[in-house]
Amino acid sequence: LYRGILTTGSASFAEVARLLGSLSQPDGLLIHCTAGKDRTGVCAAVILDSVGVERAAIIEDYTRTEGNLAGPWLDGMADMVASLGIPMTPDLHELIGGSPASVMEASLTWLDEQGGSAAYLASGGLTKAEQAGLCELLTDPR
């Protein structure tokens, strides 16, 4: 799933990076989708990885998503799936509500094989100047 998102998403992710980098003093930026873990998680991971955030921190943040989705949101998704006559198998449950470290690790490894996250965003149209601005915004110069 994430490789498919990455294969087709470089222009969209570059646009999010461009928008984020254009903020001079952001109070915050919200990027989201239905669950906030798939497209959103990949987008955030790519951007953070492109500016040199430690992989372990990116992956740890991603894995916390599962706990945030547990409860009413995941129950509602399970009810919606059941209403469509689709059995909620353990694999489907994990696809909808899980965020295992191995998934993000594999996604970042795939990006490395393509030249890295910064090169990936550049392939989507992010310029070197925009990448530098993004790095300046998201990293601590100390």
KOLKE-329942 format. One record per residue (C-alpha): residue in one letter; x, y, z. Coordinates in nm, 3 decimals. Layout:
BEGIN
<pt><aa>A</aa><px>X</px><py>Y</py><pz>Z</pz></pt>
...
***
This chain:
BEGIN
<pt><aa>L</aa><px>0.000</px><py>0.000</py><pz>0.000</pz></pt>
<pt><aa>Y</aa><px>0.268</px><py>0.251</py><pz>0.101</pz></pt>
<pt><aa>R</aa><px>0.487</px><py>0.173</py><pz>-0.197</pz></pt>
<pt><aa>G</aa><px>0.183</px><py>0.247</py><pz>-0.416</pz></pt>
<pt><aa>I</aa><px>0.129</px><py>0.576</py><pz>-0.234</pz></pt>
<pt><aa>L</aa><px>0.494</px><py>0.665</py><pz>-0.283</pz></pt>
<pt><aa>T</aa><px>0.501</px><py>0.557</py><pz>-0.646</pz></pt>
<pt><aa>T</aa><px>0.226</px><py>0.798</py><pz>-0.740</pz></pt>
<pt><aa>G</aa><px>0.256</px><py>1.067</py><pz>-0.471</pz></pt>
<pt><aa>S</aa><px>0.581</px><py>1.257</py><pz>-0.524</pz></pt>
<pt><aa>A</aa><px>0.415</px><py>1.567</py><pz>-0.674</pz></pt>
<pt><aa>S</aa><px>0.154</px><py>1.580</py><pz>-0.396</pz></pt>
<pt><aa>F</aa><px>0.411</px><py>1.529</py><pz>-0.122</pz></pt>
<pt><aa>A</aa><px>0.638</px><py>1.791</py><pz>-0.280</pz></pt>
<pt><aa>E</aa><px>0.346</px><py>2.035</py><pz>-0.277</pz></pt>
<pt><aa>V</aa><px>0.285</px><py>1.974</py><pz>0.094</pz></pt>
<pt><aa>A</aa><px>0.659</px><py>2.022</py><pz>0.159</pz></pt>
<pt><aa>R</aa><px>0.651</px><py>2.344</py><pz>-0.048</pz></pt>
<pt><aa>L</aa><px>0.354</px><py>2.477</py><pz>0.148</pz></pt>
<pt><aa>L</aa><px>0.513</px><py>2.389</py><pz>0.480</pz></pt>
<pt><aa>G</aa><px>0.844</px><py>2.544</py><pz>0.378</pz></pt>
<pt><aa>S</aa><px>0.671</px><py>2.865</py><pz>0.273</pz></pt>
<pt><aa>L</aa><px>0.546</px><py>2.931</py><pz>0.625</pz></pt>
<pt><aa>S</aa><px>0.773</px><py>3.184</py><pz>0.793</pz></pt>
<pt><aa>Q</aa><px>0.669</px><py>3.121</py><pz>1.153</pz></pt>
<pt><aa>P</aa><px>0.417</px><py>2.839</py><pz>1.154</pz></pt>
<pt><aa>D</aa><px>0.202</px><py>2.782</py><pz>1.459</pz></pt>
<pt><aa>G</aa><px>0.144</px><py>2.438</py><pz>1.315</pz></pt>
<pt><aa>L</aa><px>0.040</px><py>2.263</py><pz>1.000</pz></pt>
<pt><aa>L</aa><px>-0.231</px><py>2.004</py><pz>0.976</pz></pt>
<pt><aa>I</aa><px>-0.209</px><py>1.740</py><pz>0.707</pz></pt>
<pt><aa>H</aa><px>-0.469</px><py>1.469</py><pz>0.729</pz></pt>
<pt><aa>C</aa><px>-0.669</px><py>1.198</py><pz>0.562</pz></pt>
<pt><aa>T</aa><px>-0.929</px><py>0.952</py><pz>0.690</pz></pt>
<pt><aa>A</aa><px>-0.714</px><py>0.789</py><pz>0.958</pz></pt>
<pt><aa>G</aa><px>-0.411</px><py>1.013</py><pz>0.955</pz></pt>
<pt><aa>K</aa><px>-0.168</px><py>0.725</py><pz>0.916</pz></pt>
<pt><aa>D</aa><px>-0.136</px><py>0.616</py><pz>0.556</pz></pt>
<pt><aa>R</aa><px>-0.109</px><py>0.910</py><pz>0.315</pz></pt>
<pt><aa>T</aa><px>-0.057</px><py>1.145</py><pz>0.608</pz></pt>
<pt><aa>G</aa><px>0.195</px><py>0.922</py><pz>0.782</pz></pt>
<pt><aa>V</aa><px>0.393</px><py>0.864</py><pz>0.465</pz></pt>
<pt><aa>C</aa><px>0.389</px><py>1.235</py><pz>0.379</pz></pt>
<pt><aa>A</aa><px>0.510</px><py>1.334</py><pz>0.726</pz></pt>
<pt><aa>A</aa><px>0.776</px><py>1.063</py><pz>0.723</pz></pt>
<pt><aa>V</aa><px>0.908</px><py>1.169</py><pz>0.382</pz></pt>
<pt><aa>I</aa><px>0.929</px><py>1.534</py><pz>0.482</pz></pt>
<pt><aa>L</aa><px>1.092</px><py>1.462</py><pz>0.817</pz></pt>
<pt><aa>D</aa><px>1.335</px><py>1.215</py><pz>0.662</pz></pt>
<pt><aa>S</aa><px>1.427</px><py>1.464</py><pz>0.391</pz></pt>
<pt><aa>V</aa><px>1.551</px><py>1.712</py><pz>0.652</pz></pt>
<pt><aa>G</aa><px>1.746</px><py>1.456</py><pz>0.850</pz></pt>
<pt><aa>V</aa><px>1.518</px><py>1.370</py><pz>1.141</pz></pt>
<pt><aa>E</aa><px>1.634</px><py>1.046</py><pz>1.300</pz></pt>
<pt><aa>R</aa><px>1.462</px><py>0.745</py><pz>1.151</pz></pt>
<pt><aa>A</aa><px>1.395</px><py>0.596</py><pz>1.491</pz></pt>
<pt><aa>A</aa><px>1.198</px><py>0.908</py><pz>1.590</pz></pt>
<pt><aa>I</aa><px>0.997</px><py>0.902</py><pz>1.265</pz></pt>
<pt><aa>I</aa><px>0.913</px><py>0.535</py><pz>1.308</pz></pt>
<pt><aa>E</aa><px>0.829</px><py>0.574</py><pz>1.678</pz></pt>
<pt><aa>D</aa><px>0.592</px><py>0.859</py><pz>1.600</pz></pt>
<pt><aa>Y</aa><px>0.426</px><py>0.654</py><pz>1.326</pz></pt>
<pt><aa>T</aa><px>0.375</px><py>0.353</py><pz>1.555</pz></pt>
<pt><aa>R</aa><px>0.195</px><py>0.571</py><pz>1.812</pz></pt>
<pt><aa>T</aa><px>-0.080</px><py>0.623</py><pz>1.558</pz></pt>
<pt><aa>E</aa><px>-0.223</px><py>0.279</py><pz>1.627</pz></pt>
<pt><aa>G</aa><px>-0.306</px><py>0.373</py><pz>1.986</pz></pt>
<pt><aa>N</aa><px>-0.466</px><py>0.696</py><pz>1.869</pz></pt>
<pt><aa>L</aa><px>-0.696</px><py>0.509</py><pz>1.631</pz></pt>
<pt><aa>A</aa><px>-0.804</px><py>0.243</py><pz>1.881</pz></pt>
<pt><aa>G</aa><px>-1.147</px><py>0.282</py><pz>2.032</pz></pt>
<pt><aa>P</aa><px>-1.444</px><py>0.468</py><pz>1.884</pz></pt>
<pt><aa>W</aa><px>-1.283</px><py>0.553</py><pz>1.548</pz></pt>
<pt><aa>L</aa><px>-1.167</px><py>0.198</py><pz>1.480</pz></pt>
<pt><aa>D</aa><px>-1.496</px><py>0.056</py><pz>1.610</pz></pt>
<pt><aa>G</aa><px>-1.682</px><py>0.282</py><pz>1.368</pz></pt>
<pt><aa>M</aa><px>-1.464</px><py>0.171</py><pz>1.079</pz></pt>
<pt><aa>A</aa><px>-1.523</px><py>-0.195</py><pz>1.173</pz></pt>
<pt><aa>D</aa><px>-1.899</px><py>-0.131</py><pz>1.180</pz></pt>
<pt><aa>M</aa><px>-1.882</px><py>0.034</py><pz>0.838</pz></pt>
<pt><aa>V</aa><px>-1.687</px><py>-0.261</py><pz>0.696</pz></pt>
<pt><aa>A</aa><px>-1.936</px><py>-0.505</py><pz>0.849</pz></pt>
<pt><aa>S</aa><px>-2.228</px><py>-0.308</py><pz>0.701</pz></pt>
<pt><aa>L</aa><px>-2.077</px><py>-0.376</py><pz>0.359</pz></pt>
<pt><aa>G</aa><px>-2.082</px><py>-0.750</py><pz>0.429</pz></pt>
<pt><aa>I</aa><px>-1.703</px><py>-0.772</py><pz>0.453</pz></pt>
<pt><aa>P</aa><px>-1.569</px><py>-0.985</py><pz>0.736</pz></pt>
<pt><aa>M</aa><px>-1.327</px><py>-0.801</py><pz>0.967</pz></pt>
<pt><aa>T</aa><px>-1.027</px><py>-1.031</py><pz>0.948</pz></pt>
<pt><aa>P</aa><px>-0.713</px><py>-0.971</py><pz>1.155</pz></pt>
<pt><aa>D</aa><px>-0.530</px><py>-0.856</py><pz>0.839</pz></pt>
<pt><aa>L</aa><px>-0.805</px><py>-0.606</py><pz>0.754</pz></pt>
<pt><aa>H</aa><px>-0.812</px><py>-0.486</py><pz>1.115</pz></pt>
<pt><aa>E</aa><px>-0.437</px><py>-0.417</py><pz>1.098</pz></pt>
<pt><aa>L</aa><px>-0.466</px><py>-0.248</py><pz>0.759</pz></pt>
<pt><aa>I</aa><px>-0.731</px><py>-0.011</py><pz>0.893</pz></pt>
<pt><aa>G</aa><px>-0.604</px><py>0.053</py><pz>1.243</pz></pt>
<pt><aa>G</aa><px>-0.249</px><py>-0.072</py><pz>1.268</pz></pt>
<pt><aa>S</aa><px>0.078</px><py>0.112</py><pz>1.228</pz></pt>
<pt><aa>P</aa><px>0.357</px><py>-0.143</py><pz>1.268</pz></pt>
<pt><aa>A</aa><px>0.714</px><py>-0.017</py><pz>1.262</pz></pt>
<pt><aa>S</aa><px>0.806</px><py>-0.265</py><pz>0.989</pz></pt>
<pt><aa>V</aa><px>0.574</px><py>-0.090</py><pz>0.742</pz></pt>
<pt><aa>M</aa><px>0.737</px><py>0.251</py><pz>0.784</pz></pt>
<pt><aa>E</aa><px>1.085</px><py>0.095</py><pz>0.794</pz></pt>
<pt><aa>A</aa><px>1.018</px><py>-0.075</py><pz>0.460</pz></pt>
<pt><aa>S</aa><px>0.882</px><py>0.248</py><pz>0.311</pz></pt>
<pt><aa>L</aa><px>1.187</px><py>0.448</py><pz>0.413</pz></pt>
<pt><aa>T</aa><px>1.416</px><py>0.172</py><pz>0.287</pz></pt>
<pt><aa>W</aa><px>1.236</px><py>0.183</py><pz>-0.047</pz></pt>
<pt><aa>L</aa><px>1.291</px><py>0.559</py><pz>-0.060</pz></pt>
<pt><aa>D</aa><px>1.661</px><py>0.503</py><pz>0.011</pz></pt>
<pt><aa>E</aa><px>1.675</px><py>0.267</py><pz>-0.285</pz></pt>
<pt><aa>Q</aa><px>1.524</px><py>0.544</py><pz>-0.502</pz></pt>
<pt><aa>G</aa><px>1.788</px><py>0.797</py><pz>-0.394</pz></pt>
<pt><aa>G</aa><px>1.647</px><py>0.915</py><pz>-0.061</pz></pt>
<pt><aa>S</aa><px>1.362</px><py>1.131</py><pz>0.059</pz></pt>
<pt><aa>A</aa><px>1.508</px><py>1.464</py><pz>-0.055</pz></pt>
<pt><aa>A</aa><px>1.561</px><py>1.326</py><pz>-0.406</pz></pt>
<pt><aa>Y</aa><px>1.209</px><py>1.185</py><pz>-0.399</pz></pt>
<pt><aa>L</aa><px>1.063</px><py>1.528</py><pz>-0.318</pz></pt>
<pt><aa>A</aa><px>1.282</px><py>1.682</py><pz>-0.589</pz></pt>
<pt><aa>S</aa><px>1.137</px><py>1.431</py><pz>-0.837</pz></pt>
<pt><aa>G</aa><px>0.797</px><py>1.571</py><pz>-0.745</pz></pt>
<pt><aa>G</aa><px>0.909</px><py>1.926</py><pz>-0.818</pz></pt>
<pt><aa>L</aa><px>1.052</px><py>2.053</py><pz>-0.488</pz></pt>
<pt><aa>T</aa><px>1.346</px><py>2.280</py><pz>-0.568</pz></pt>
<pt><aa>K</aa><px>1.678</px><py>2.281</py><pz>-0.383</pz></pt>
<pt><aa>A</aa><px>1.594</px><py>2.626</py><pz>-0.244</pz></pt>
<pt><aa>E</aa><px>1.257</px><py>2.500</py><pz>-0.120</pz></pt>
<pt><aa>Q</aa><px>1.424</px><py>2.195</py><pz>0.037</pz></pt>
<pt><aa>A</aa><px>1.678</px><py>2.422</py><pz>0.209</pz></pt>
<pt><aa>G</aa><px>1.395</px><py>2.640</py><pz>0.344</pz></pt>
<pt><aa>L</aa><px>1.213</px><py>2.332</py><pz>0.468</pz></pt>
<pt><aa>C</aa><px>1.528</px><py>2.211</py><pz>0.640</pz></pt>
<pt><aa>E</aa><px>1.582</px><py>2.551</py><pz>0.802</pz></pt>
<pt><aa>L</aa><px>1.223</px><py>2.558</py><pz>0.925</pz></pt>
<pt><aa>L</aa><px>1.216</px><py>2.206</py><pz>1.066</pz></pt>
<pt><aa>T</aa><px>1.561</px><py>2.166</py><pz>1.217</pz></pt>
<pt><aa>D</aa><px>1.722</px><py>2.326</py><pz>1.516</pz></pt>
<pt><aa>P</aa><px>2.042</px><py>2.508</py><pz>1.417</pz></pt>
<pt><aa>R</aa><px>2.201</px><py>2.436</py><pz>1.755</pz></pt>
***
